[in-house]
């Protein structure tokens, strides 16, 4: 193992690295990140559904505009 400085604290190192998904709390961090990812995916699906709805609505409006142009 590498020589560590005299003021090195393994506990402090573990706490600091746990924020990056390492150390004693890494499984908790992984669960937290997976929950955040699931929430992002859920919101992404909702946004995509809304975009699809608006696209369909725009298609209907566009068809109505074309029919009005023909009528004029």
N, C-alpha and C positions, 0 to 999 in steps of 0.2 A: 504494500500500500504506500502511496505517496506520503512524504513528510508534510504534515500539516503545521501551520503556524501555531505558536503557543497560545494565542488568544482565540483559536478556533473553537466554536461551540457547536457540537453536532445537533443539539436541540434547536438552536437558533437557525441553523442551516436547514433543518427539516421543516421548520415553520415557514421559512422563506420560500423554499422550493415547493411546498404543498400548494401554493398559489399557482404554480405552473403544472400541476398534476403529478408531482413527485413527492416522495416522503411518506410519512405515516398516515396522512389524510388523503392520499391520492385516490382511493376508491370513492370517498365522499365527493371529491372534486369531479371525478368521472361521472358520477350519478347526476350531479348538479348540471354539468355540461350536456348530458344526454337529455335532461328535462328541458333545458333551454333550447336545444336543437329541435325537440319534438314540438315545442311551442312555436318556434320559427316556422317549422314545416306546416303546422296547422294554420298559422296566419297566412303563409304563402299560398296555401290551397284556397283559403277564403278570398284572398285578393285575386287569384286566377279565376275563380268562379265569378266574381264581380266583373272582371274584365270580359269574360265570355258573355255575361248577361248584357253588358253595355255594347259589346260588338254586335250581338243579335239585335238589340234595340236600334242601334245605328243603321243596321241593314234594313230594318222595317221603315225607318224614317227616310232613308235614301230611296227606297222603292216608292214611297208616298210622294216624295219630291219629283221623281221621274214621271209618275202618273199625272201629277199636276202640270208638269211642263208639257206633256202630250195634250192634255185637255185645253191648254191655252193655245 
